[in-house]
Amino acid sequence: MNRRWLLAATPVILLVTHYVAVLPHEFSHSIMAWLTGIKPTPGDIDWGGTGLWNIFLLAHVDENVDYSAALAAGHHWQVAMAAAAGPVIGNALPYLLVRRWLFRWRLQPAGLYVVFWYLFFSLVNVYDYVPLRTFAPDGDVTHFVEGSGVSRWWIYAVVTPLVVWGTADLYRRVLPTVLERVGFARAERAVLLVVATASFFGYFAIPALEESDPVTLFLGRTSLLLIPIVVVATWRRVVGTPTGDDPVTTVPTPAEPARR
């Protein structure tokens, strides 16, 4: 596929790969809740209604697990497992597998580009919870804490460095390599860098910005502030010169003969 057509198709690719990353997250919650006995039907998730915001971005999709009732019945470890299944099985595990094999598969440029965005959304769906909503009064982290008794600070301290590592790897190696191998021009790379960064640190900060506790609001606002910082800090690597897992071979320019 011509790279310009691929660039034009990016909004559709984003929507589809976002779906592919989010739905396994919710179904992982639901299936684990069923396996552990706190939900009667594994595939019964809440699809969130027919509003455009939900249809396009799955903003209100939910695993439809009654965690409060399960906790009241004493099913604590079951709640912890169901809560962890979404980000761990639905997102973190696919991210690790795809990242391991992304540049080993013999993918055509269009295929590589699509798989990249799936990798991207798998990672950012974890970022959406840790660090951004580690201290929120609701959500996956809270359900896990209520079920397991593990401190939020331990979750923040252990998982945040892993997410930071994944984010650094995304900008240092994955994004530059994918854009190089697809063959995007510098202007196209610039557009995609801004789109990726605004999506990562902007769109996925929205749930944190909708929370009421000051710590989560601070983390969400800090995420927004990172958008221009990350764009500027990674501009040269992503937009400037080609960078990839394998060194780029260049043909040396012959030395100019000395003038007499």
C-alpha positions as CSV (number, residue, x, y, z in Angstrom):
1,M,0.0,0.0,0.0
2,N,1.2,3.5,-0.9
3,R,2.4,5.2,2.3
4,R,0.2,8.2,1.6
5,W,-2.9,6.0,1.5
6,L,-1.6,4.3,4.7
7,L,-1.3,7.7,6.3
8,A,-4.8,8.6,5.2
9,A,-6.1,5.3,6.6
10,T,-4.6,6.0,10.0
11,P,-7.8,7.2,11.7
12,V,-9.5,3.9,10.7
13,I,-6.5,1.9,11.8
14,L,-6.5,3.7,15.1
15,L,-10.2,2.9,15.7
16,V,-9.8,-0.8,14.8
17,T,-6.6,-1.4,16.8
18,H,-8.1,0.4,19.7
19,Y,-11.0,-1.9,19.6
20,V,-8.7,-4.9,19.4
21,A,-6.8,-3.8,22.5
22,V,-9.8,-2.7,24.6
23,L,-12.2,-5.6,24.0
24,P,-9.8,-8.3,25.2
25,H,-9.2,-6.2,28.3
26,E,-12.9,-6.3,29.2
27,F,-13.4,-9.9,28.2
28,S,-10.3,-10.9,30.3
29,H,-12.0,-9.4,33.3
30,S,-15.3,-11.1,32.5
31,I,-13.9,-14.5,31.7
32,M,-11.7,-14.6,34.8
33,A,-14.6,-13.6,37.0
34,W,-16.6,-16.5,35.5
35,L,-13.7,-18.9,36.0
36,T,-13.3,-17.9,39.6
37,G,-17.0,-18.2,40.3
38,I,-18.1,-14.6,40.8
39,K,-19.9,-14.2,37.5
40,P,-22.4,-16.6,35.9
41,T,-21.7,-15.8,32.2
42,P,-18.2,-15.2,30.8
43,G,-19.1,-13.1,27.7
44,D,-21.8,-10.9,29.3
45,I,-20.0,-7.5,29.2
46,D,-21.7,-4.1,29.2
47,W,-21.3,-2.6,25.7
48,G,-21.9,0.9,27.0
49,G,-24.8,2.1,24.8
50,T,-25.2,3.5,21.3
51,G,-23.7,7.0,21.8
52,L,-21.1,8.1,19.2
53,W,-18.5,8.6,21.9
54,N,-18.9,4.9,22.9
55,I,-19.3,3.5,19.4
56,F,-16.1,5.1,18.1
57,L,-13.9,5.0,21.3
58,L,-15.6,2.3,23.5
59,A,-15.6,5.0,26.3
60,H,-18.4,3.2,28.3
61,V,-17.7,-0.4,27.7
62,D,-17.4,-2.3,31.0
63,E,-16.7,-5.9,32.1
64,N,-20.0,-6.1,34.0
65,V,-18.7,-7.7,37.1
66,D,-20.3,-7.0,40.5
67,Y,-17.2,-6.6,42.5
68,S,-19.0,-5.2,45.6
69,A,-21.2,-8.2,45.8
70,A,-18.3,-10.6,45.4
71,L,-16.4,-8.8,48.2
72,A,-19.4,-8.8,50.5
73,A,-19.6,-12.6,49.9
74,G,-15.9,-12.9,50.9
75,H,-14.5,-13.7,47.5
76,H,-11.5,-11.5,47.9
77,W,-8.8,-13.4,45.9
78,Q,-11.4,-14.0,43.1
79,V,-12.0,-10.2,42.9
80,A,-8.2,-9.6,42.8
81,M,-7.7,-12.1,39.9
82,A,-10.6,-10.7,37.9
83,A,-9.4,-7.1,38.4
84,A,-5.9,-7.9,37.4
85,A,-6.9,-10.0,34.3
86,G,-7.8,-7.0,32.2
87,P,-4.5,-5.1,32.2
88,V,-2.3,-8.2,32.7
89,I,-3.8,-10.8,30.3
90,G,-5.7,-8.4,28.1
91,N,-2.9,-5.9,27.5
92,A,0.4,-6.4,29.2
93,L,0.9,-10.0,28.0
94,P,0.0,-9.3,24.3
95,Y,2.3,-6.2,24.5
96,L,5.2,-8.3,25.6
97,L,4.6,-11.0,23.0
98,V,4.1,-8.6,20.1
99,R,7.1,-6.5,21.1
100,R,9.2,-9.7,21.3
101,W,8.4,-10.6,17.7
102,L,7.5,-7.3,16.0
103,F,10.7,-7.0,14.0
104,R,11.2,-10.7,13.6
105,W,8.0,-11.3,11.7
106,R,8.3,-10.8,7.9
107,L,5.6,-8.2,7.8
108,Q,4.8,-6.0,4.8
109,P,4.9,-2.3,5.6
110,A,1.2,-2.0,5.9
111,G,1.0,-5.0,8.2
112,L,3.9,-3.7,10.4
113,Y,2.1,-0.3,10.7
114,V,-1.2,-1.9,11.8
115,V,0.5,-4.2,14.3
116,F,2.5,-1.2,15.7
117,W,-0.7,0.6,16.6
118,Y,-2.0,-2.6,18.3
119,L,1.2,-2.7,20.3
120,F,0.8,1.0,21.1
121,F,-2.7,0.6,22.5
122,S,-1.8,-2.4,24.5
123,L,0.9,-0.4,26.3
124,V,-1.1,2.8,26.8
125,N,-4.1,0.8,28.2
126,V,-1.7,-0.2,31.0
127,Y,-0.4,3.4,31.4
128,D,-4.1,4.5,31.8
129,Y,-4.2,2.5,35.1
130,V,-0.6,2.6,36.3
131,P,0.6,5.2,37.0
132,L,-2.3,7.5,36.1
133,R,-5.2,5.9,38.1
134,T,-3.3,3.9,40.7
135,F,-4.8,6.1,43.5
136,A,-8.2,6.6,41.9
137,P,-11.2,5.6,44.1
138,D,-12.5,3.2,41.4
139,G,-11.3,1.1,38.5
140,D,-9.1,-1.9,38.1
141,V,-6.4,-1.0,40.6
142,T,-8.9,-0.3,43.3
143,H,-10.7,-3.6,42.7
144,F,-7.4,-5.4,42.9
145,V,-6.4,-3.6,46.1
146,E,-9.8,-4.4,47.7
147,G,-9.4,-8.0,46.8
148,S,-5.7,-8.6,47.5
149,G,-4.9,-6.1,50.2
150,V,-1.8,-5.0,48.4
151,S,-0.8,-1.4,48.9
152,R,-1.4,1.0,46.1
153,W,2.2,2.3,46.7
154,W,3.6,-1.1,46.0
155,I,1.7,-1.3,42.7
156,Y,2.9,2.2,41.8
157,A,6.5,1.4,42.7
158,V,6.7,-1.9,40.9
159,V,4.6,-1.3,37.8
160,T,5.4,2.4,37.0
161,P,9.1,1.7,36.1
162,L,8.0,-1.1,33.8
163,V,5.6,1.2,32.0
164,V,8.2,3.9,31.8
165,W,10.6,1.4,30.3
166,G,8.0,0.4,27.7
167,T,7.3,4.0,26.9
168,A,11.0,4.8,26.4
169,D,11.4,1.7,24.2
170,L,8.4,2.9,22.2
171,Y,10.0,6.2,21.4
172,R,13.6,5.2,21.2
173,R,13.3,2.1,19.1
174,V,9.8,1.0,18.0
175,L,8.3,4.1,16.6
176,P,11.4,5.3,14.7
177,T,11.9,1.8,13.3
178,V,8.4,1.3,12.1
179,L,8.2,4.7,10.5
180,E,11.5,4.1,8.7
181,R,10.5,0.6,7.5
182,V,7.1,1.8,6.2
183,G,8.9,4.6,4.4
184,F,7.2,7.7,5.7
185,A,8.7,11.1,4.7
186,R,9.8,13.5,7.4
187,A,6.6,15.5,7.4
188,E,4.5,12.4,7.7
189,R,6.7,11.2,10.6
190,A,6.2,14.5,12.3
191,V,2.4,14.2,12.0
192,L,2.5,10.6,13.4
193,L,4.7,11.6,16.2
194,V,2.3,14.2,17.3
195,V,-0.7,11.9,16.8
196,A,0.9,9.1,18.9
197,T,2.0,11.5,21.7
198,A,-1.3,13.3,21.9
199,S,-3.1,10.0,22.0
200,F,-0.8,8.4,24.6
201,F,-0.4,11.4,27.0
202,G,-3.6,13.2,26.1
203,Y,-6.5,11.0,25.2
204,F,-5.6,8.3,27.8
205,A,-5.3,11.0,30.5
206,I,-9.0,11.8,30.2
207,P,-10.2,9.1,32.6
208,A,-7.7,10.4,35.2
209,L,-8.9,13.9,34.6
210,E,-12.5,12.9,35.3
211,E,-11.6,11.5,38.8
212,S,-12.1,13.6,41.9
213,D,-9.1,12.8,44.1
214,P,-6.2,15.3,43.9
215,V,-3.5,12.7,43.3
216,T,-5.1,11.3,40.2
217,L,-6.0,14.7,38.9
218,F,-2.3,15.8,39.4
219,L,-1.1,12.7,37.5
220,G,-3.6,13.3,34.7
221,R,-2.6,17.0,34.3
222,T,1.1,16.0,34.4
223,S,0.4,13.6,31.6
224,L,-1.0,16.5,29.5
225,L,2.1,18.6,30.2
226,L,4.3,15.8,28.9
227,I,2.8,16.1,25.4
228,P,5.0,19.0,24.2
229,I,8.0,17.8,26.2
230,V,7.9,14.3,24.7
231,V,7.4,15.7,21.1
232,V,10.4,18.0,21.5
233,A,12.6,15.4,23.2
234,T,12.0,12.7,20.6
235,W,11.7,14.9,17.5
236,R,15.2,14.3,16.2
237,R,15.1,10.6,16.8
238,V,11.7,10.0,15.3
239,V,11.4,12.7,12.6
240,G,15.1,13.5,11.9
241,T,17.3,10.7,10.8
242,P,16.2,7.1,10.2
243,T,16.7,4.9,13.2
244,G,16.0,1.1,13.6
245,D,16.9,-2.1,15.3
246,D,19.5,-2.7,12.6
247,P,22.0,-0.1,11.6
248,V,21.1,1.9,8.6
249,T,23.7,1.4,5.9
250,T,24.9,4.5,4.1
251,V,27.1,4.9,1.1
252,P,30.1,7.1,1.9
253,T,30.6,10.1,-0.2
254,P,33.9,10.0,-2.1
255,A,36.4,12.5,-0.9
256,E,36.7,15.6,-3.0
257,P,40.1,15.8,-4.7
258,A,42.5,18.4,-3.3
259,R,42.7,21.6,-5.3
260,R,46.0,22.6,-6.7
